């Protein structure tokens, strides 16, 4: 099932096969996680932005010791994920309807191994999720050796990517 948000392809979920990842950027994030953490490692993943929860579903299905917390801002998107895509809270996948910034700010230090940024409004990472202060909270909640994977939609000359990279390098 393809999830469209504001006319953009936001997620693809194979109901019969939660391990399937259609979008190449999600496969690249999965590969980075696989390179960083052994398959049987207990890892905690925070997903900023939910849509269809494709990556969280994949990790819950393929990594038995992985715990996923999905932070979705839009209650309609979360309701669709639950009703249409069968996303239900389990010990390995929790879908919460919250603003990711205060939710991440409230997390304990060193409480996540991976943070995946995949939230958009009108095709852009929301401004309050792309500040130096927010990046500092991401670093604070990551355990040593943790991974921050951020999806950014951009096109040449890559102005948005350059601005976000400069923010993250501060």
Secondary structure as UniProt FT lines:
FT   STRAND          2..5
FT   TURN            6..7
FT   STRAND          8..12
FT   TURN            15..16
FT   TURN            18..19
FT   HELIX           24..36
FT   TURN            39..40
FT   STRAND          43..48
FT   TURN            51..52
FT   HELIX           54..62
FT   TURN            64..65
FT   STRAND          66..72
FT   HELIX           75..83
FT   TURN            84..85
FT   TURN            91..92
FT   STRAND          93..97
FT   HELIX           100..106
FT   TURN            109..110
FT   STRAND          112..117
FT   TURN            122..123
FT   HELIX           127..129
FT   HELIX           132..141
FT   STRAND          142..150
FT   TURN            156..157
FT   HELIX           159..168
//
